[in-house]
């Protein structure tokens, strides 16, 4: 009997030792680059990346590698073991760059907080992050690497005015919608990778200021989209240049109507026969217009502008 107890004790000890060894094999904190450290909290499901020494002004998240087989891909980042657990990522102030592949395939990641110190987002750093529907890229970022957000869950994005370089397929195969995207004045065709940057999305319009229309038209030609000039109204809303045109069928499909609320209003006006104002013209019903008719793009709304003043919703609708 004594031998049996001893045997059971040894088995329990071995199992406990193995369990601790297995947990120890997956660290929850460590180094991740130049003056950069990370820690994960599984209770809050948050990953924090920050400067290791706060007295040093900056830090950088290092590049990582990825290995793929016919069945799956594995990223060599230290937090990849938690790819199904982490829902939130906070990158601390002072971090200036995100390395290649850093957060690729983080399956549950839905919220990312970037610091105002960030200058560059590396190649494929958020590739295949399916739960990531939106990001707020700070106005300090100048470079977005190739495929940085490709095949992610993005449904919309605002490119910062500071942006001067975007790699190929940066936003490819995402759900970014047909309402379009504003192109920063500093972004030129030779700095936007190639025609694949928006491939696999439903983006149809690129919105540009008058000072950048020439280069914007080149970008549009390369990406298979249409360049549309916009301006800022006194009330803070955005209007589309009167020389640009939009068909009624486009309006019905929700193209270039600014935001979800405005798109819904246009569709409702069409479906219910509500009167609508387009530019200076009043229509008893949008149904009076043929689907092929071209409407001048000078469309705006005092009501909408008051509610979302200062935000980059490019086209506003005034309706009654």
C-alpha positions, 0 to 999 in steps of 0.5 A, a space after each residue: 500500500 505504501 508503494 501505491 501511495 508513493 506512486 500516486 504522489 510521484 504522478 501528481 508531482 510530475 503532473 504539477 511540474 509539467 503544468 508549471 513548465 507548460 505555463 512557464 513556456 508561454 511568458 506574459 511579458 518581456 522585451 520586444 524591441 529597442 527600449 520596448 517591452 510588453 505585458 499581457 493581462 488575461 483578465 482584461 484581455 489587454 496587451 500593452 506595449 510601452 517603453 522599457 525605460 520611460 526616461 528615454 524618449 522613444 522606443 520601437 517595436 521590432 520586426 518579426 517573421 512569419 512561417 507558413 505551411 499549407 494549413 496555417 501561419 505562425 508569427 514569431 512575436 512573443 504574444 502570438 500565443 495569445 492571439 485568440 485571447 487578446 481583444 485590446 492593444 494599447 501602444 504607449 506614448 514614445 513608441 515611434 514604429 511598429 515592426 513587420 508582422 507584429 500583430 498579424 493574425 491576432 484573431 480577437 483583436 478589436 480595439 487598438 490605441 495608437 500613441 501620438 508619437 507613432 511615425 510608421 506602421 510596418 508591413 503586414 503588422 495588422 494583416 488578417 486581424 479579422 475582428 479589427 473593424 476600425 482604427 484611429 491612425 494619428 496625424 503623426 504617421 508618415 508611413 504605412 507598410 505593404 499589406 499593413 491592414 490587408 484582409 483585416 475587418 476594417 470597414 472604414 479608415 481616415 488617412 492622416 494628413 501627415 501620411 506621405 507613403 503607403 505600401 502596396 495592398 495596405 488596405 486590400 481585401 477589407 470591407 472599407 465601403 463605397 462612400 470613399 476615402 480622403 487622400 491627404 495632400 502630401 500623398 502622391 502616386 509614386 508614394 502609394 505603392 501600386 494599384 493594389 492598395 485598395 484592391 478587393 474593397 468597394 472604394 469607388 471615390 477618392 476625395 481630394 482638395 483643389 491643391 492635390 487634384 492633379 496627383 489625386 487623379 493619377 492615384 485614382 487612375 492607378 487604383 481604378 477609382 474616381 478622383 472627386 474634389 471637395 471643399 470645407 464649408 463655413 459651417 464645418 461640413 464638406 461639399 463636393 465640387 459642383 463639376 463632379 457628378 453623381 447618378 441617382 442610381 449611385 445615390 440609391 446604392 449609397 455611394 458618396 453620401 457621407 455616412 450611414 445616416 445620410 445614406 439611409 436618408 437618401 434611400 428613404 427619400 427615394 423609397 418614400 417619395 419625400 421631397 429633397 433638395 440637391 444643391 439649389 434645386 428642389 425636387 418634389 420627389 427623387 422618384 421624379 428623376 430617372 436613374 441615369 440622370 446626372 445630378 450635380 454633386 454640390 450636396 450638403 446639409 446644415 442639419 448634418 453639419 451641426 451634428 458632425 461638424 469638423 468630421 470628414 464626412 465628405 458629402 452631406 444631404 439636405 432633405 426635408 
